[in-house]
Amino acid sequence: MIGSRRSFNGGAESFLGQEIGVLDKGYIKLVDYMGTDKTIVDAARVSYGKYPGEGAFDEVKDTRLINFLMRNGHTSPFEQCVLTFEVKAPIFVLREWHRYRTARLNEVSGRYTKLDNEVYTPSVQRIKGQDEKNKQGSAGELPLYAKEEFLFRHINQVADAFGNYRDALDVGVARELARIDLPLSTYSRMVWQMDLHNLFNFLKQRLSEGAQEEIRGYAHAIGLVVSQSFPVAWQAFLDHVLNAVTFSGTELQVLRNLLAGETNDLQSVLNLAGKLGIPFDGGKDGYKVDHQGTIEGAQEAGQDHKPAPVVVGKWAGKAVTTLDGSFFSSAKENNVERSQVKDLEGSQVAVGQEKG
Ligand SMILES: Cc1cc2nc3c(=O)[nH]c(=O)nc-3n(C[C@H](O)[C@H](O)[C@H](O)COP(=O)(O)OP(=O)(O)OC[C@H]3O[C@@H](n4cnc5c(N)ncnc54)[C@H](O)[C@@H]3O)c2cc1C
């Protein structure tokens, strides 16, 4: 037998053929791959006529290059790496998943095949109320009776639907029609292939708190495979994409004004705090920024209240804070404009200035 000359990825090899369980009956399984972190830097260096790159992956130079590519949106070298997964997931999850047009996929056909009686049943803990802020989300506890009622009906409905399906097949109805009343919770399977650049886009969107919990579970499992298969690209993705925040021109101006001690625009400051994911609770004064950046009570802010200090960002390793209620209340009167920089240990460095 001739040994393979293709690039060997030890991380990916360790996952090949292994199911990683997701939800009650689903899984992802890596079935094939192409490339390593070195493939990315080799592809990038074609630009200078060097291909393939010589020697092993250089931890310093090549790590720096991958970070440069990720940070600056030089995406094509990442497209040279490919992962192929087998995925078993409920149809409502696959429906979100299929939106990724840059993937290549094949799914089990309910026209060719009799579908298995397998559905996703959420745990009692998973059953939440409608999130009033994130209109697509769920949040908040429901009374136990409401959860039990939901589960009871779900189980009965699924049993009915699969019973009808079987009966229809038994009397000779074609599979393509017999299936039409099966629920969205029915498990299906697909083979899904994605290049690394577009896989990072998928992960960015589906690891986000805004994504539905069920597909987020799958994204975490895929993230695990990617993190071990392309460890340097993964770290660059975490740093420059997943955990990064981009500012609009307007937000940057608020930040500049804040650092220069020249803002009295509390609403914008609170918006910024929210975007940075810094919870802020003004206590009885009623201002709140939750970790999703939702602001409560901000309309009244800057009127008669004295909010607690709020961290609004980091600058050169410092946590940027506005420090006291007088900043806000005085700013309202427009005779004091002051902000300060508090270092991470808590000692204060004033950068603002009092006026008038
Ligand atoms: C939290 C969340 C909520 C969502 N809610 C809804 C919803 O309510 N309704 C709904 O319909 N969808 C919804 N979507 C789906 C969303 O609009 C995208 O279709 C999906 O996330 C795929 O993203 P994408 O286009 O970036 O990925 P891909 O299709 O993989 O595309 C990757 C990138 O390639 C480029 N690209 C691909 N195809 C084209 C093309 N034909 N033309 C130009 N550029 C292209 C784009 O730059 C794109 O960003 C939601 C997605 C998320 C994450």
The ligand as a Gaussian input file, in Angstrom:
#p B3LYP/6-31G(d) Opt

LIG

0 1
 C      -29.501000      34.929000      14.727000
 C      -29.940000      34.786000      13.301000
 C      -31.241000      35.077000      12.955000
 C      -31.674000      34.933000      11.628000
 N      -32.973000      35.207000      11.315000
 C      -33.410000      35.062000      10.048000
 C      -34.776000      35.313000       9.692000
 O      -35.566000      35.694000      10.525000
 N      -35.173000      35.110000       8.405000
 C      -34.284000      34.701000       7.433000
 O      -34.684000      34.549000       6.280000
 N      -32.989000      34.464000       7.729000
 C      -32.533000      34.628000       9.001000
 N      -31.217000      34.352000       9.298000
 C      -30.342000      33.841000       8.238000
 C      -29.346000      34.901000       7.727000
 O      -30.030000      35.983000       7.116000
 C      -28.369000      34.285000       6.722000
 O      -29.081000      33.857000       5.590000
 C      -27.628000      33.096000       7.264000
 O      -27.206000      33.368000       8.567000
 C      -26.459000      32.746000       6.351000
 O      -25.454000      33.717000       6.522000
 P      -24.476000      34.148000       5.348000
 O      -25.249000      34.646000       4.184000
 O      -23.459000      35.065000       5.942000
 O      -23.766000      32.759000       5.007000
 P      -23.408000      32.126000       3.588000
 O      -24.613000      31.924000       2.762000
 O      -22.529000      30.956000       3.856000
 O      -22.581000      33.236000       2.900000
 C      -21.303000      33.614000       3.393000
 C      -20.963000      34.940000       2.780000
 O      -20.795000      34.740000       1.377000
 C      -21.352000      35.831000       0.682000
 N      -22.424000      35.342000      -0.203000
 C      -22.953000      34.095000      -0.226000
 N      -23.858000      33.984000      -1.183000
 C      -23.950000      35.196000      -1.755000
 C      -24.736000      35.721000      -2.807000
 N      -25.602000      34.992000      -3.486000
 N      -24.563000      37.006000      -3.126000
 C      -23.691000      37.776000      -2.488000
 N      -22.910000      37.344000      -1.488000
 C      -23.036000      36.062000      -1.125000
 C      -21.834000      36.844000       1.697000
 O      -20.804000      37.747000       1.963000
 C      -22.056000      36.008000       2.918000
 O      -21.944000      36.730000       4.130000
 C      -30.767000      34.505000      10.617000
 C      -29.446000      34.242000      10.979000
 C      -29.024000      34.365000      12.295000
 C      -27.595000      34.053000      12.646000

